[in-house]
Amino acid sequence: MRRTSFARWPCSIARTMDLLGDQWTMLVLRESFHGVTRFGDLQSALGIARNTLTERLDRLTGAGLLTRRRYQTKPARWEYVLTESGRDFYPVLTAIMGWGDRWLQADKPPVSLRHNGCGQHTHAKVVCAACGGDLATDTVIEQPGRAREMFSRPSQPQPRGT
């Protein structure tokens, strides 16, 4: 079954989900943030099929979130290291984790975050870059941009001239 590609949609959420929207991709990134860089270690940590892991690593390297770096020449072996783009995804992953801890976890969350700067336990919080206020559906107004073009198209085909 072919999946619909959102890679060219004029919507950042659709394009991001097209790239990262399956569970294995997110889990490969999670392990990368935990310092797991080698194919065999990723496969072992996740219990993922080789072909599926190969496909996800190819996707993540192709999109620039990971880079391949040779760590052995004979035989050639590679590790997969987070790039700046990949490291920039960490706040997104922690926000997803926080949502899951709140709405999907029956008891104590399986992992907690401690901030190195102050030593306190913490969680992801999305705030306004200008004033620091919370970003929530009732505190933000989305203004039309390029994506509006997609949503303004008629949902039904227009009849041809009569």
N, C-alpha and C positions, 0 to 999 in steps of 0.2 A: 504494500500500500504506500503510495507516494504521499508525502506531506506537503502542505502548501508552504511555499517560501514567502517570507515576509521581508526578505533582504532588501528589496527596493521600495518598500512602503515608505511614505513620507511621515514616519512616526518612529521616534527613537525607541519607544518601548517595544514596538513590533520588531524592529531590526535587532535589538538586543536579545529578545526572546528567540528570534530565528537562530542566532548564534549560540546562545547559552541556555536555551529553554528546556533541556532535558536533564533528568536527575544525574546521569553519569557525568556530564560536563561540570555541573556544580560540585559534585563530589571530588572530581579530579582537581578542581581549583582548591577545594577545602584542604585536600592532602598536600597540595603545593604550598599553601600557607603554613602547613605544619612542617615544612622542610623536606617532604618526600619528593625526590627529583628523578629517580631512576625507574625505568619501565617495570622491572620485576618487583620493585618495592611498591609501586603504585598498584600493580595487579594484585599483589599479595594483600595489601591494606584494604582494597576494595572488593576483592573476590569477583573481579570483572573479567569477562572473556577477552582474550588477546586482541581479536579483531575489533571489538568495541572500543577498547582502550586505544588502539592504534588510530582509529577513526577520530576519537575525541582529541587525542594529542595533535593529530594533523590539523584538525579544525582550530584548536587553540593556538598552535604555532602559526598557522596561516593567517589568523586574525591578529597576531601580534601580542597575545596575552602571555604566551610562553615562547622561549627561544630554545633551540637545541644546541647543546654544547657537548663536544666530544670529551669523554673522560678516559677512554681507552682506545688504542689504535688496533691491536690484534687480539681478538676480533674487534671491529669497530663497535663501540658502545657509546650511547648518548644519554645525557641527562636533560631534563626539561626544567628550565629555570624561569621564574616569573620575570617579566619585563616591567617597565614602568607602568604600562597600560594594565598589566595583570595585577600588580600591587595596588593600583588605583581602584581595583574592584573590591578590596577588602571591606570597606565600609558597607558596601551593598550586601556582601555575604553576612556581615554581623547584624545588619538590619533584618535580613531574612531569618537568621537564627533567633533574634529577639522576638520576632512575630511568632515563630514556631514555639518558642519557650512559653509565650503567653497563651496562645490559643490551641496548641496541639499537645502540650506536655501535661500529663495528669499530675505529676509530682515535681520534685526538684529537677531543674534542668540538668542535662548530662554534662554540660561544660559551662564554666563561668569565665568572665573576662576580668582581668585585673590590669589597670592602667599603669604602665611603667613610671609615668611622670609623677603620680601622686600616691601610688600603691593601693588605691581604692578599687573595690569591685565596681564594675561599670556595665553599661549596655549601650548599644547604638542609639543615637538620637539625631534626627534630621532637623536641622534648624536653618533659618534664613541666613545666608552668607553676609547680608548687609547689616542686620540688627541683632541676630541671635535668637529671634523669636521662633517658636515652634512652627513647623510646616505641617498643616493638617488640611483636610478637605474644606473645613469651614474658615481657614485663615489664609487661603491662597485663591487667587483668581487666575485661571489659565487664559492667556490671551491668544487670539488666533495667530497662526504662523503658517508655514508651508503645509502642515498636516491638515489644516482647515480645508484645503483644496480637495483632499480625499473624502472628507466627510460631507462636503457640499454637493457631491455628485448625486444625481438622482438614483434611487435604489432600483427603480424599474426602468427597463429600456423604453426610450421615447418612441412613439409611433412614427414611422416614416411618412413623409409628405403625402397627402391625399388629394 
